[in-house]
């Protein structure tokens, strides 16, 4: 049996499919099978797969488009390797990807899923930017409350563990990956990332997750559902679907989503911030790291600043709450400040730097008191 089963699903992916397949077949690690599930493509995807004469490729054909989540579960069922590696039909794996990730899992049997940082590229393969993912366990657990802590196209996971928790939840068509990592973490399994960039993810018009209509529909609803389930499971806090969606948009603001100030009312912002405060409070007490004084200082600095627009004030506080559970807060704040400076919001940047300095002093004082 092969050590690794590389799993890809494809539906009408002819434009980039050959490059994606080639990036896997050229891996330095060779003990793998390549399970490709064709979801009833109507373009030349099937012919492209069959043009590769490599015995490691195992083609599974669906007679109708069953959706990606069900196709992924079919692929999981067909996979024979000890490890499952994912790759999308428009992404590229660096040559040493499988070698480095398998080596890590062999040395760390306690880890169920290992991902990596990723490079974002455009349809021409031109570099856009690097997306960093958390590598510290505490960062991963906190991040996974609200968003995926690993890139789906960059993971290698233990097959038996994924099957044990039931595989992908077919109630989710877009956030099936976040739901799976959350289910694993809630069950006590470790999920983490290598501090390496091992996959190039392509951002292009045809990629479903990049369309605005989808962002405002299923994606928001499913993201809210996963977050609410995580917050309930880990913090014991009930969150309404509406507040979950408002929090999604509030946190998406930090990632550059084009959501205007008018889209969330003062009432909605305060409700989302109130729940985020409670989650952060419960999370800190449960993990026994630092002090709730950290949160209070963020609230005082953020909400009592004179002359700052309400939305900006609330976003700064929420960003602080979002970052405060991360040991890598300083680097995260730097990246956030850099992005906002690029967007010509120097006023926000000044306030954020002021906030960061103050909270770092509180952080240092807290560490002294607790040692």
Secondary structure as UniProt FT lines:
FT   STRAND          4..10
FT   TURN            14..16
FT   HELIX           17..25
FT   STRAND          32..38
FT   HELIX           45..50
FT   TURN            55..56
FT   STRAND          57..61
FT   HELIX           68..78
FT   STRAND          83..86
FT   TURN            89..90
FT   STRAND          92..93
FT   TURN            95..96
FT   HELIX           97..107
FT   TURN            109..110
FT   STRAND          111..121
FT   TURN            123..124
FT   STRAND          127..131
FT   HELIX           137..144
FT   TURN            145..146
FT   HELIX           152..154
FT   STRAND          156..158
FT   HELIX           159..164
FT   TURN            165..166
FT   TURN            170..171
FT   HELIX           176..186
FT   TURN            187..188
FT   STRAND          190..202
FT   TURN            205..206
FT   HELIX           208..210
FT   HELIX           212..215
FT   TURN            216..217
FT   HELIX           218..235
FT   HELIX           241..252
FT   HELIX           253..255
FT   HELIX           261..263
FT   HELIX           266..287
FT   HELIX           293..303
FT   TURN            306..307
FT   HELIX           310..324
FT   TURN            327..328
FT   HELIX           329..342
FT   TURN            343..344
FT   HELIX           346..370
//
